[in-house]
Amino acid sequence: MISDKLPPPFIVGETYLDRDGEYKVIAVAGDKLTIERADGSRAVQDVALKARIHRGVLADLNQNSGGAPVKQDRHGLTIERDRMITLLLQFEADGADHSGIEIDRHLREAARDLGYSEQDLAELHTGSNRGVFANDGDWAKAVMTTDRLHQVVDRVSYLDASGKRRECQVYRITPTGLDELRRRVARD
């Protein structure tokens, strides 16, 4: 579950947020932090910098919660990301458990309806080779977890396209999420 504690210290095994979405802390050694993304990619980063970014993301989420979506940069709540959250709430409204991979597939199928162009779907972040659209999906899942619209109920293993074993979280909508879905449907 996303921690709203103000790191450092980071806690190994806990999940935090940065501008690219959720990450899990794998190790802390001095002023260095090893993180792992949902796709299995790992990076070693500066503890103080990651702490400032985590606090900034939480502040942005608190500031944007309850407000109307605004077209901003990719690091904040955009119209597309707000629509993504609504779509995920609708998808999870059946009350079943849904893996992150299943959610990602559902989002990919609806990408164009959510306002993403072909360029958005093809764009990759330099260095990580991680898709911009995939990061937006991770961001939406992280916001929903932070706002307790859904909860992490398990982790499952799967094989990625290259045959490498990966893990992802399994989510279930909460009563708060169902209330939020009703509010969003009434708003639209």
Secondary structure, DSSP 8 states (H G I E B T S, - for coil): -B--S--SS--TT-EEEETTEEEEEEEEETTEEEEE-TTS-EEEEEHHHHHHHHHHHHHHHHHHTTS------TTS--HHHHHHHHHHHHHHTT---EEHHHHHHHHHHTTTTTT--HHHHH-B-TTT--BHHHHHHHHHHHHHHHTTSEEEEEEEEEE-TTS-EEEEEEEEE-HHHHHHHHHHHHH-
